[in-house]
Amino acid sequence: MNTAIDLLKAIRTGRLQEVKAVLDAGAPVEFLDGRGDPGLPLGVACFMGYADIVRELVRRGAKVNTLDNTQPTSPLSMAIRGNRTEVVKTLIELGAKLPAGMKTGLSEQEIMIARWRGQQYGATTIAQATEAAPDAQPVFEEIEMVRCYGTDTSVLDADMIRAAREMDKKYK
């Protein structure tokens, strides 16, 4: 049984439970691709568009940032090449650093909100917290809405945008 190959197969199928099982069986969360660049599992998950798998890999120690996030094999570049804007948002929430001028497919508001969510909910510290306490499990609240007919979310959107702008000003 080759755990690295099994991990890549599980990621490519998009089955989070299989990814967890293979990682629990001892698969490394980080290993090199064919060119010698690190982070192949996270890069594949980003390119394929599996945000839940991206979160799991980062929670287990995969690195969101490379030395240069403009490299074609960086998680951010892989998500952009795959045209996976939800994964780009997830990476920003998890602390990915956006190089100046990089075209992400997101609006400035979406980037600000992703940064705000990362700081607000502690998502940017998941990798750091995992290093400090490997057994600690981050808590993600999932809200399932079956129907939202007649719900006006524009006020909520405006509040999030305002908060994101305030946070952006605070850290500049």
C-alpha positions in Angstrom: 0.0 0.0 0.0 1.5 3.3 -1.1 -0.1 6.0 1.2 1.1 8.9 -0.9 -0.6 7.5 -4.1 -3.7 6.6 -2.1 -3.9 10.1 -0.8 -3.7 11.6 -4.3 -6.4 9.2 -5.5 -8.7 10.1 -2.5 -8.1 13.8 -3.2 -8.8 13.4 -6.9 -12.1 11.7 -6.2 -13.1 14.5 -3.8 -14.0 12.2 -0.9 -13.1 13.9 2.3 -13.7 10.8 4.4 -11.3 8.8 2.3 -8.7 11.6 2.5 -9.0 11.6 6.3 -8.7 7.8 6.4 -5.5 7.8 4.3 -4.0 10.6 6.4 -4.9 8.7 9.6 -3.2 5.6 8.1 0.1 7.6 7.9 0.1 9.3 4.5 2.3 12.4 4.6 0.3 15.6 4.2 3.2 17.2 2.3 5.4 15.6 -0.4 7.1 16.7 -3.5 5.7 16.8 -7.0 7.6 15.5 -10.1 9.6 18.7 -10.4 10.6 18.7 -6.7 8.2 21.4 -5.5 6.6 20.7 -2.2 2.8 20.6 -1.5 1.5 18.3 -4.2 -1.6 17.1 -2.2 -2.8 20.6 -1.4 -2.1 21.8 -5.0 -4.2 19.0 -6.4 -7.0 19.7 -4.0 -6.9 23.4 -4.9 -6.9 22.7 -8.7 -9.8 20.2 -8.4 -11.8 22.7 -6.3 -12.3 20.8 -3.1 -12.4 23.5 -0.4 -13.3 21.0 2.4 -10.2 18.9 1.5 -8.1 22.0 1.4 -9.2 22.9 4.9 -8.4 19.3 6.2 -5.0 19.3 4.6 -4.1 22.7 6.1 -5.5 21.6 9.5 -3.1 18.7 9.3 -0.1 20.8 8.5 -0.1 21.5 4.8 1.4 24.9 4.0 -0.9 27.5 2.4 2.0 29.8 1.4 5.1 29.0 -0.6 8.2 31.1 -0.8 6.6 32.7 -3.9 2.8 32.4 -4.3 3.1 33.4 -8.0 4.9 30.0 -8.7 2.7 27.9 -10.9 2.7 25.1 -8.3 1.7 27.2 -5.3 -1.7 26.4 -3.9 -3.0 29.8 -4.8 -1.8 29.5 -8.4 -3.3 26.0 -8.7 -6.7 27.2 -7.5 -6.6 30.2 -9.9 -5.5 28.0 -12.8 -8.4 25.6 -12.0 -10.8 28.6 -12.0 -11.8 27.7 -8.4 -12.8 31.0 -6.8 -14.3 29.3 -3.7 -11.0 27.6 -3.1 -9.2 31.0 -3.6 -11.5 32.4 -0.9 -10.7 29.5 1.4 -7.0 29.9 0.9 -7.3 33.6 1.7 -9.3 32.8 4.8 -6.6 30.3 5.8 -3.9 33.0 5.5 -2.7 32.8 1.9 -0.7 35.9 1.0 -1.8 37.5 -2.3 1.0 38.8 -4.4 0.5 42.4 -5.7 -1.3 42.4 -9.0 -2.3 38.7 -9.0 -5.5 38.1 -10.8 -7.6 35.9 -8.5 -11.0 36.0 -10.2 -12.4 37.7 -7.0 -13.6 41.3 -6.5 -11.8 43.5 -4.0 -14.9 43.1 -1.8 -14.7 39.3 -1.9 -11.0 39.4 -1.0 -11.7 41.8 1.9 -14.5 39.6 3.2 -12.3 36.5 3.0 -9.5 38.2 4.9 -12.0 39.4 7.5 -13.6 36.0 7.9 -10.1 34.5 8.3 -9.3 36.9 11.1 -12.8 36.9 12.6 -13.1 33.2 12.9 -9.4 32.4 13.5 -9.0 30.5 10.3 -5.6 32.1 9.6 -4.3 30.5 12.8 -5.3 26.9 12.1 -1.9 25.9 10.8 -0.2 27.6 13.7 -2.6 26.1 16.2 -2.1 22.7 14.8 1.7 23.0 15.2 1.2 24.1 18.8 -1.4 21.6 19.7 -1.7 18.8 17.1 -4.6 17.1 18.9 -6.7 20.2 19.0 -9.6 20.3 16.6 -10.7 23.6 15.1 -14.5 24.2 15.3 -16.4 25.2 12.1 -20.0 26.1 12.4 -22.0 24.9 9.4 -25.4 26.4 8.7 -27.6 24.5 6.5 -30.4 26.6 4.9 -33.0 24.6 3.0 -35.0 27.7 1.9 -34.3 31.3 2.3 -37.1 32.7 0.1 -37.9 36.3 1.1 -34.7 36.7 3.2 -33.0 40.0 2.7 -29.3 39.5 3.1 -28.2 42.8 1.7 -28.0 44.3 5.2 -25.8 41.4 6.3 -23.6 41.8 3.2 -23.2 45.5 3.9 -22.2 44.9 7.5 -19.6 42.3 6.5 -18.2 44.7 3.8 -18.1 47.6 6.3 -16.3 45.4 8.9 -13.8 44.1 6.3 -13.0 47.6 5.2 -12.4 48.7 8.8 -10.2 45.7 9.4 -8.3 46.5 6.2 -7.7 50.1 7.3 -6.6 48.9 10.7 -3.9 46.6 9.3 -2.5 49.0 6.6 
